[in-house]
Amino acid sequence: MKTLIVVAHPDLQQSKINRAWTERMKQLPDTTVHELYRTYPDYRIDVRREQALLDGHDRVIFQYPLFWYSTPPLLKQWFDEVLEPGWAFGPGGEHLKGKEIGIAISTAGSAASYQPGGYNLFTIRDIAKPVEALANYVGAHYLPPFATHNARHVTDEQLAESEAAYVHHLATVRHVHAADLVASNG
């Protein structure tokens, strides 16, 4: 399975977690790491190039730091421009159908803060619903999210554990079936 990691960190060199993850992902076989902010510092996205990248992979992981419970701005723009009608959805829009889509995110808050009743009120799965909905809309299979918390306070040992967990996640994760979603929401 060919995997595309779309890294969307506005300042990757200043990021401890996303920078380490990116370097580790570059070592994996059958994996392409694509850094959006390095490729498009001017925010002028080459839509056809991006679509060709997507066509050449079976799985797409969007890797980013959580920004106000959402994606960084360039990734949102990327969704808006690259996943166009007639290509990603609608008549003739079947390029992502059957592919796997997931996320790998880092958060500043603790894992406990991303629980019902926690400081942020919602789980990472809840916060990631827009990407899950996107995957559903384009006919892709959604993968459960991977997250590492306490980004600002992670130790070197925790960072190494996070890298290993991310690699393990990619090797073992299976997509969420629609019946599982209905059962968990029912």
N, C-alpha and C positions, 0 to 999 in steps of 0.2 A: 504494500500500500504506500503510495507516494503522498507525503504530507507537506503542506505549505503552512509555514508559521508566519502570519502577518503581524509584525511587531509594530505597535503604535504607541511609542513613548516619546513625548516631545523633547526630552533631554536624556537620551539613553546613557550618555557618558556619566551623568550624575546619578544614575539609578544603580543601586547596589543589586537589587533582586533582578530586575528586567535585563540588565546588562549581563549578569551571570547566566541567567536562563538563555539569553540569546546566544552567548558563546557556547554553551553546552549543546543547544539544539543544532548548531552548525556542525557538530561532530557526529550527529546521527545519520545513519544511512537512509537513503530515499527521502531525505528531508531538505526542503528549500526554506531558508530564512530570508524573509523580505522585510526590510526596515522602511516603513512608510515615510517617516520624517527625514530620513537620510535621502531617500529617493525623490521626495517631493517637498523640499524646504520652502518652495514658493507656493505650495498648495495647488499646483497645476497638474492634476492627475491625468496620466495617459491611460484612458479607459480601455482601449484595445489591448494594450500591453498587460494590464491587470486582468482582463478577461482571459487572455491567452494563458497567463499563470494559473488561473483557476481551472481552466480546461485541462491543464497538464497534471492536475493532482486529484487524488481521490478523497483527501481529507484536508480541511482548512481549520486551523486554530488561530483565533484572534487573541493575541497576547498584548495586554495593556495594564496600566495602573488604573484603578477605579477613580474616576473624576466626577465628583458630585453625583454619585450613584449611576454613572453612565460611562460612556467611552470618551477618550480624548477627541477634540474637535476634528482632526484630520481623518480619523477612522469613521466618524459619522458622515463626513463629506464623502469618503470613499464608498460607504454603503449607498449613499444617495446617487452618486454618479456611476459607479461600476455595475451595480445591480439594477440595470435598466430594463424596462418593459421590452418584451420581444427577445431578450437574452436570458434574463434570470427568472422571469415569470411572464404570465400572459401567453397569448398565442405565439408559438415558436420559442418561448422562453423556458427551455428545459436544460440549460447547461449545468445547473447545480443539482438537478434531480438525481436522487440516489447517493449523492456525496455525503460525507460526514462533516458537520460543522460544530465547533466547540470553542470554548474560551479558556484562557489561562490568565488570571488577574492577580495583581497584588493590591493590598489595601493598607492604609495607615492604621486602621483600627484593629482591635483584637478579634479573635474568632468569636469570643463571647458576645462582643458588641453586634455581631451579625446573626442574631437569633431573635425569635419572637420575644418581646419584652426587653431585649438588649438595647443599648444606646441607639443603634441604627434601626431598630424595630424589625427589620426584615433579614431573611437569610440571603446568602449569595445567590442561591437558586432563584429566589424571588426577584432580586435586583437584576439578574441576568435574563429575566423573561423577555425583554425586547429582542435579544439575540436568538432565544429559543423560538419566538414567534417568527422572526426572520427566516430561520431554518425551515420551519414548517411551511411558510408562505412560498418558498422557492422549491419545495419538494425534497429538501435535504433531511438527513437524519441528525438529530441533535444529540450531542454528547454532554454528559453531566459536566459542570464546570470544575476547573482546578483553580484553587486559590491559596495564596500564602498571605498571612496577615502580619501586622506589626512591622511593616516595611521599613519604617524609620529606626527601628530598634533591633533588627535581626542580627544575631551574632554570626560569626563565620561558620560555626558548627551548624546553626540553624539554616544558614544559606546553603551549605553543602547538602543537608537533609532535604531541603526544598528542591534543589536541582535533581537529586535522585528520585524524589517523589514525583516530580514532573515527568521525568523519563519513564518511570513505572506507569504513571497515569496514561501516557501516550501508548504504551505497549499493551495495556490491559483494558482500557476504557471501552465500553460498548454503548451504542446509542440507546436513547430512551425510546421505548415503544409507546405509541399513542395510548394503548390500553393501560399502561403504567401511569400515564399522566392523568387519565380519567379516574383511575382507582385512587391515586394520591390526592386528587382534588375533590373526590366524590364525597 
